[in-house]
Amino acid sequence: MDPNVRIGTAKVFAIYGKGGIGKSTTSSNLSVAFSRLGKRVLQIGCDPKHDSTFTLTKRLAPTVIDALESVDFHSEELRVEDFVAEGYGGVMCVEAGGPPAGTGCGGYVVGQTVKLLKEHHLLDDTDVVIFDVLGDVVCGGFAAPLQHADRGLIVTANDFDSIFAMNRIVAAIHSKSKNYNVRIGGVIANRSAGTDQIDRFNEAVGLQRLAHFPDLDVVRRSRLKKSTLFEMESTPELEAVKAEYMQLAARLWAGVDQLDAKPMKDRDLFEFLGFD
């Protein structure tokens, strides 16, 4: 990583997890929770689908790659509004985008995004940066946000495939921590009535659960309405979820201890999961 594109003084979180586990929903609602704590928040979507921030902006925002292509990659010709949109709660939203399928590297896209943000001084007054990262892909390219992050957060459900992906992500963060400042911050249980398998795995490898969001229909409806949960009509169950996001944001802002988790071997994890 070019040392000139370090993010600076903001607290930086990179959110990973199995594809379809709800990382974008988690990221967007966490961004709003931080904003309600009075923090200046920037959310960076790192997925070619560029849908990380659509519940914040109510649209599919143009990507950094789109913006760069429009000026033949002469970044000095870009204006801030070409690649940054303000979303609900004042959250600043950026969609990094990605290279065409089967070509290029996601790491390049992440690097160019951070470089642009630095060039336009958009990180100078930012308190929190959230990277919402593509699926459970932890190759060098899509592990690139870990080079900028203080803490890696893992979103998982209480099932085999999600925990299997989580174990791989633990290994990726552990590897990056040898050369960068990133450390594992904890686990966010999502779309799960219970957390028994997550908690067993956490105890075995040295992780901690930071929050638990059950599988509620209001979450599904919020995506269809292109809205964050904080904009939905109030119900007792929704208020409980919003309170959980607020406590998560407060806990992360106060600082969570780095976790020295050790991933399991694939075969060991296969034998471990699912037994009482």
MOPEFEN-V125972 format. One record per residue. RES is the residue in three letters. PHI is phi in whole degrees, -180 to 180 (NA if undefined). OMEGA is omega as a letter, one per 30 degrees, with the letter a starting at -180 (999 if undefined). D_CENTER is the distance of its C-alpha to the mean C-alpha in Angstrom with 2 decimals. Layout:
BEGIN
res=RES phi=PHI omega=OMEGA d_center=D_CENTER
res=RES phi=PHI omega=OMEGA d_center=D_CENTER
END
This chain:
BEGIN
res=MET phi=NA omega=l d_center=19.72
res=ASP phi=-64 omega=a d_center=22.00
res=PRO phi=-62 omega=a d_center=22.41
res=ASN phi=-77 omega=a d_center=23.00
res=VAL phi=-112 omega=l d_center=19.43
res=ARG phi=-67 omega=a d_center=17.96
res=ILE phi=-70 omega=l d_center=15.86
res=GLY phi=117 omega=a d_center=18.29
res=THR phi=-92 omega=a d_center=18.40
res=ALA phi=-67 omega=l d_center=15.09
res=LYS phi=-79 omega=a d_center=12.92
res=VAL phi=-120 omega=l d_center=9.83
res=PHE phi=-122 omega=l d_center=6.72
res=ALA phi=-112 omega=a d_center=4.70
res=ILE phi=-106 omega=a d_center=2.77
res=TYR phi=-122 omega=l d_center=5.73
res=GLY phi=160 omega=l d_center=8.61
res=LYS phi=-56 omega=l d_center=11.69
res=GLY phi=-56 omega=l d_center=12.05
res=GLY phi=82 omega=a d_center=12.73
res=ILE phi=-81 omega=l d_center=11.49
res=GLY phi=106 omega=a d_center=9.81
res=LYS phi=-65 omega=a d_center=6.04
res=SER phi=-68 omega=l d_center=6.88
res=THR phi=-61 omega=l d_center=9.41
res=THR phi=-62 omega=a d_center=7.64
res=SER phi=-61 omega=a d_center=5.31
res=SER phi=-65 omega=l d_center=8.71
res=ASN phi=-72 omega=l d_center=10.88
res=LEU phi=-67 omega=l d_center=9.37
res=SER phi=-60 omega=l d_center=9.84
res=VAL phi=-64 omega=l d_center=13.30
res=ALA phi=-60 omega=l d_center=14.03
res=PHE phi=-62 omega=a d_center=13.58
res=SER phi=-64 omega=l d_center=15.78
res=ARG phi=-74 omega=l d_center=18.28
res=LEU phi=-86 omega=l d_center=18.59
res=GLY phi=87 omega=a d_center=19.79
res=LYS phi=-94 omega=l d_center=16.97
res=ARG phi=-91 omega=a d_center=16.38
res=VAL phi=-118 omega=l d_center=12.77
res=LEU phi=-126 omega=l d_center=11.27
res=GLN phi=-109 omega=a d_center=8.21
res=ILE phi=-117 omega=l d_center=8.07
res=GLY phi=-82 omega=a d_center=7.71
res=CYS phi=-118 omega=a d_center=8.57
res=ASP phi=-147 omega=l d_center=10.63
res=PRO phi=-56 omega=l d_center=14.40
res=LYS phi=-68 omega=a d_center=14.50
res=HIS phi=44 omega=a d_center=13.03
res=ASP phi=-117 omega=a d_center=12.41
res=SER phi=-61 omega=a d_center=8.92
res=THR phi=-106 omega=a d_center=10.95
res=PHE phi=-70 omega=l d_center=14.22
res=THR phi=-75 omega=l d_center=14.50
res=LEU phi=-86 omega=a d_center=14.35
res=THR phi=-102 omega=a d_center=16.77
res=LYS phi=68 omega=l d_center=18.71
res=ARG phi=-159 omega=l d_center=18.86
res=LEU phi=-85 omega=a d_center=17.38
res=ALA phi=-72 omega=l d_center=17.18
res=PRO phi=-61 omega=a d_center=18.81
res=THR phi=-91 omega=l d_center=16.80
res=VAL phi=-60 omega=l d_center=17.42
res=ILE phi=-64 omega=l d_center=19.32
res=ASP phi=-58 omega=a d_center=21.38
res=ALA phi=-64 omega=l d_center=22.23
res=LEU phi=-66 omega=l d_center=23.25
res=GLU phi=-64 omega=a d_center=25.33
res=SER phi=-68 omega=l d_center=27.10
res=VAL phi=-116 omega=l d_center=28.52
res=ASP phi=55 omega=l d_center=29.16
res=PHE phi=64 omega=l d_center=26.48
res=HIS phi=-93 omega=a d_center=28.37
res=SER phi=-62 omega=a d_center=25.44
res=GLU phi=-66 omega=a d_center=27.98
res=GLU phi=-88 omega=a d_center=28.96
res=LEU phi=-83 omega=l d_center=25.67
res=ARG phi=-102 omega=a d_center=25.33
res=VAL phi=-56 omega=a d_center=22.25
res=GLU phi=-67 omega=l d_center=22.51
res=ASP phi=-74 omega=a d_center=22.42
res=PHE phi=-140 omega=l d_center=18.70
res=VAL phi=-127 omega=l d_center=17.35
res=ALA phi=-127 omega=l d_center=17.68
res=GLU phi=-89 omega=a d_center=17.87
res=GLY phi=-109 omega=a d_center=16.41
res=TYR phi=-55 omega=l d_center=17.32
res=GLY phi=74 omega=a d_center=17.82
res=GLY phi=81 omega=l d_center=17.96
res=VAL phi=-68 omega=l d_center=14.26
res=MET phi=-84 omega=a d_center=14.42
res=CYS phi=-122 omega=l d_center=12.64
res=VAL phi=-134 omega=l d_center=12.54
res=GLU phi=-110 omega=a d_center=12.24
res=ALA phi=-66 omega=a d_center=12.82
res=GLY phi=79 omega=a d_center=14.37
res=GLY phi=-168 omega=l d_center=15.91
res=PRO phi=-71 omega=l d_center=19.39
res=PRO phi=-56 omega=a d_center=21.82
res=ALA phi=-53 omega=l d_center=21.61
res=GLY phi=82 omega=a d_center=23.16
res=THR phi=-135 omega=l d_center=23.39
res=GLY phi=69 omega=a d_center=21.76
res=CYS phi=-139 omega=l d_center=18.73
res=GLY phi=-64 omega=l d_center=15.03
res=GLY phi=-63 omega=l d_center=15.30
res=TYR phi=-61 omega=a d_center=17.89
res=VAL phi=-63 omega=l d_center=15.81
res=VAL phi=-61 omega=l d_center=13.08
res=GLY phi=-62 omega=l d_center=16.14
res=GLN phi=-66 omega=l d_center=17.95
res=THR phi=-65 omega=l d_center=15.25
res=VAL phi=-64 omega=l d_center=15.14
res=LYS phi=-61 omega=l d_center=18.93
res=LEU phi=-62 omega=a d_center=19.47
res=LEU phi=-62 omega=l d_center=17.62
res=LYS phi=-69 omega=a d_center=19.81
res=GLU phi=-60 omega=a d_center=22.90
res=HIS phi=-96 omega=l d_center=22.63
res=HIS phi=59 omega=a d_center=22.00
res=LEU phi=-81 omega=l d_center=18.96
res=LEU phi=-98 omega=a d_center=17.34
res=ASP phi=-63 omega=a d_center=20.61
res=ASP phi=-111 omega=a d_center=20.18
res=THR phi=-95 omega=l d_center=16.46
res=ASP phi=-93 omega=a d_center=15.64
res=VAL phi=-136 omega=l d_center=11.85
res=VAL phi=-119 omega=l d_center=9.33
res=ILE phi=-118 omega=l d_center=5.59
res=PHE phi=-93 omega=l d_center=4.38
res=ASP phi=-104 omega=a d_center=2.95
res=VAL phi=-107 omega=a d_center=5.44
res=LEU phi=-49 omega=l d_center=8.72
res=GLY phi=32 omega=l d_center=10.08
res=ASP phi=-104 omega=l d_center=11.51
res=VAL phi=-77 omega=a d_center=12.95
res=VAL phi=-123 omega=l d_center=13.25
res=CYS phi=-69 omega=a d_center=16.14
res=GLY phi=-55 omega=a d_center=16.71
res=GLY phi=-65 omega=a d_center=15.31
res=PHE phi=-85 omega=l d_center=11.80
res=ALA phi=-88 omega=a d_center=11.73
res=ALA phi=-56 omega=l d_center=12.53
res=PRO phi=-57 omega=l d_center=9.41
res=LEU phi=-65 omega=l d_center=10.59
res=GLN phi=-70 omega=a d_center=13.72
res=HIS phi=-103 omega=a d_center=12.47
res=ALA phi=-85 omega=l d_center=10.36
res=ASP phi=-86 omega=a d_center=12.34
res=ARG phi=-135 omega=l d_center=10.42
res=GLY phi=-97 omega=l d_center=8.34
res=LEU phi=-114 omega=a d_center=7.26
res=ILE phi=-119 omega=l d_center=8.28
res=VAL phi=-96 omega=a d_center=8.63
res=THR phi=-146 omega=l d_center=12.22
res=ALA phi=-105 omega=a d_center=15.41
res=ASN phi=-88 omega=a d_center=18.86
res=ASP phi=-139 omega=a d_center=20.09
res=PHE phi=-60 omega=a d_center=21.10
res=ASP phi=-62 omega=a d_center=18.88
res=SER phi=-66 omega=a d_center=15.58
res=ILE phi=-73 omega=l d_center=16.91
res=PHE phi=-60 omega=l d_center=18.30
res=ALA phi=-64 omega=l d_center=14.97
res=MET phi=-59 omega=l d_center=13.61
res=ASN phi=-60 omega=l d_center=16.71
res=ARG phi=-66 omega=a d_center=16.10
res=ILE phi=-69 omega=l d_center=12.65
res=VAL phi=-56 omega=l d_center=14.54
res=ALA phi=-63 omega=a d_center=17.09
res=ALA phi=-65 omega=a d_center=14.89
res=ILE phi=-65 omega=l d_center=13.55
res=HIS phi=-59 omega=l d_center=17.19
res=SER phi=-66 omega=a d_center=18.48
res=LYS phi=-65 omega=a d_center=16.46
res=SER phi=-67 omega=l d_center=17.48
res=LYS phi=-71 omega=a d_center=21.04
res=ASN phi=-121 omega=a d_center=20.78
res=TYR phi=-131 omega=a d_center=17.90
res=ASN phi=-80 omega=a d_center=17.03
res=VAL phi=-63 omega=l d_center=13.75
res=ARG phi=-138 omega=l d_center=14.31
res=ILE phi=-72 omega=l d_center=12.88
res=GLY phi=-98 omega=l d_center=12.22
res=GLY phi=152 omega=a d_center=12.46
res=VAL phi=-120 omega=l d_center=11.86
res=ILE phi=-114 omega=l d_center=11.00
res=ALA phi=-80 omega=a d_center=13.71
res=ASN phi=-137 omega=l d_center=13.33
res=ARG phi=55 omega=a d_center=16.09
res=SER phi=-140 omega=l d_center=18.63
res=ALA phi=-70 omega=l d_center=21.97
res=GLY phi=-119 omega=a d_center=22.36
res=THR phi=-134 omega=a d_center=20.56
res=ASP phi=-61 omega=a d_center=23.57
res=GLN phi=-71 omega=l d_center=22.35
res=ILE phi=-60 omega=a d_center=18.97
res=ASP phi=-66 omega=l d_center=21.05
res=ARG phi=-63 omega=l d_center=23.60
res=PHE phi=-64 omega=a d_center=21.19
res=ASN phi=-56 omega=a d_center=19.56
res=GLU phi=-64 omega=a d_center=23.11
res=ALA phi=-71 omega=a d_center=24.22
res=VAL phi=-108 omega=l d_center=21.69
res=GLY phi=97 omega=l d_center=20.94
res=LEU phi=-110 omega=l d_center=17.65
res=GLN phi=-136 omega=l d_center=17.28
res=ARG phi=-88 omega=a d_center=15.89
res=LEU phi=-97 omega=a d_center=14.40
res=ALA phi=-161 omega=l d_center=14.47
res=HIS phi=-139 omega=l d_center=15.86
res=PHE phi=-118 omega=a d_center=15.54
res=PRO phi=-71 omega=a d_center=18.46
res=ASP phi=-83 omega=a d_center=18.90
res=LEU phi=-109 omega=a d_center=20.46
res=ASP phi=-67 omega=a d_center=21.91
res=VAL phi=-63 omega=l d_center=20.88
res=VAL phi=-68 omega=l d_center=17.23
res=ARG phi=-59 omega=a d_center=18.62
res=ARG phi=-68 omega=l d_center=20.87
res=SER phi=-64 omega=l d_center=18.34
res=ARG phi=-66 omega=l d_center=16.70
res=LEU phi=-65 omega=l d_center=20.28
res=LYS phi=-86 omega=a d_center=21.15
res=LYS phi=55 omega=a d_center=18.24
res=SER phi=-134 omega=l d_center=17.64
res=THR phi=-78 omega=l d_center=15.31
res=LEU phi=-64 omega=a d_center=16.80
res=PHE phi=-73 omega=l d_center=18.24
res=GLU phi=-103 omega=a d_center=20.48
res=MET phi=-79 omega=l d_center=21.88
res=GLU phi=-62 omega=a d_center=25.39
res=SER phi=-68 omega=l d_center=25.61
res=THR phi=-140 omega=l d_center=26.52
res=PRO phi=-57 omega=a d_center=26.76
res=GLU phi=-69 omega=l d_center=24.02
res=LEU phi=-68 omega=l d_center=21.65
res=GLU phi=-61 omega=l d_center=22.58
res=ALA phi=-66 omega=l d_center=21.73
res=VAL phi=-67 omega=l d_center=18.18
res=LYS phi=-61 omega=l d_center=17.81
res=ALA phi=-64 omega=l d_center=19.39
res=GLU phi=-67 omega=l d_center=16.95
res=TYR phi=-65 omega=l d_center=14.01
res=MET phi=-65 omega=l d_center=16.31
res=GLN phi=-68 omega=l d_center=17.16
res=LEU phi=-65 omega=l d_center=13.63
res=ALA phi=-61 omega=a d_center=13.06
res=ALA phi=-63 omega=a d_center=16.55
res=ARG phi=-67 omega=l d_center=16.13
res=LEU phi=-67 omega=l d_center=13.17
res=TRP phi=-66 omega=l d_center=15.19
res=ALA phi=-67 omega=l d_center=18.28
res=GLY phi=109 omega=l d_center=16.80
res=VAL phi=-105 omega=a d_center=16.14
res=ASP phi=-63 omega=l d_center=18.25
res=GLN phi=-73 omega=a d_center=17.17
res=LEU phi=-109 omega=l d_center=17.83
res=ASP phi=-95 omega=a d_center=20.11
res=ALA phi=-76 omega=l d_center=19.26
res=LYS phi=-118 omega=a d_center=21.31
res=PRO phi=-67 omega=l d_center=20.31
res=MET phi=-85 omega=l d_center=23.11
res=LYS phi=-67 omega=a d_center=24.98
res=ASP phi=-54 omega=a d_center=24.34
res=ARG phi=-66 omega=l d_center=27.85
res=ASP phi=-65 omega=l d_center=27.65
res=LEU phi=-66 omega=l d_center=24.52
res=PHE phi=-59 omega=l d_center=26.36
res=GLU phi=-75 omega=a d_center=29.27
res=PHE phi=-74 omega=a d_center=27.33
res=LEU phi=-76 omega=l d_center=25.44
res=GLY phi=89 omega=a d_center=27.34
res=PHE phi=-111 omega=l d_center=30.30
res=ASP phi=-81 omega=999 d_center=31.47
END
